[in-house]
Amino acid sequence: MSEFKKEPLIIKRRGEDGHKMITIRVREDTLLNLDKMATEINCSRNELINVMINYGIENIIIE
């Protein structure tokens, strides 16, 4: 066992990974559509929402 390099186990506190948890209200039909889309492309609802938010931020035009 002495041949293994001992490295520390690093555990980050929740919220210190650059992400923050928020709560939003959405219509039921919107949630159903998000879940359907996420299933179709094999990703989580969270991942899909983040992609959509980032796309919106990068492509929005405010007049």
N, C-alpha and C positions, 0 to 999 in steps of 0.2 A: 504494500500500500504506500510505501514511502516514495515510489516512483511517480505518483500522481501529484501534480502541482496543486497546492491548496490556494483557492481563490475565495475571496469573501462573497457571501450571498448578499446581493444588494436588492433591497425591497423599497420601492418608492411609495411615498404616501399618496393616497388617492387625490387626484386633482393636480399633482405635480408633474404630469406627463405632457403638459401643454394643452390638455383637453379639459373642458368644463361641462358638467352635466346641467342641462336646462330642461324645463318642462314647457310644452306648448299644447295648445288646444287645436285640434283639427276635426273637420267633419268626418263622420263615420265612413262615408263613401270615399273620401280622399284617402283615409287610412287603408281601406280595402284595396283601392287602386295601387297604393304604394306597396302593400304586401304582395299583390299579384305581380307587379313589375319586378320586385326584388326576387321573387321565386323564379320568374322567367329568366333572369340573368344570373341567377345563383349567387346572390350576395345578401347581406343582412339589410334590414330596413334602415338601420343607422348609417351604414355605408352609402346606400342609395341617397338618403336625405343629405348627407354631407357632400356628395358629388353634385347634387342639384343646387345646394346652397352656394358652393364654390363657383359653379358655372354662372349662377345668377349674379353673384358679386362681381365676377370678372366681365360680364357682358351686359350689365344693366346700363341704360341710358336714362338719366334723370333730366327732365326738361323743366 
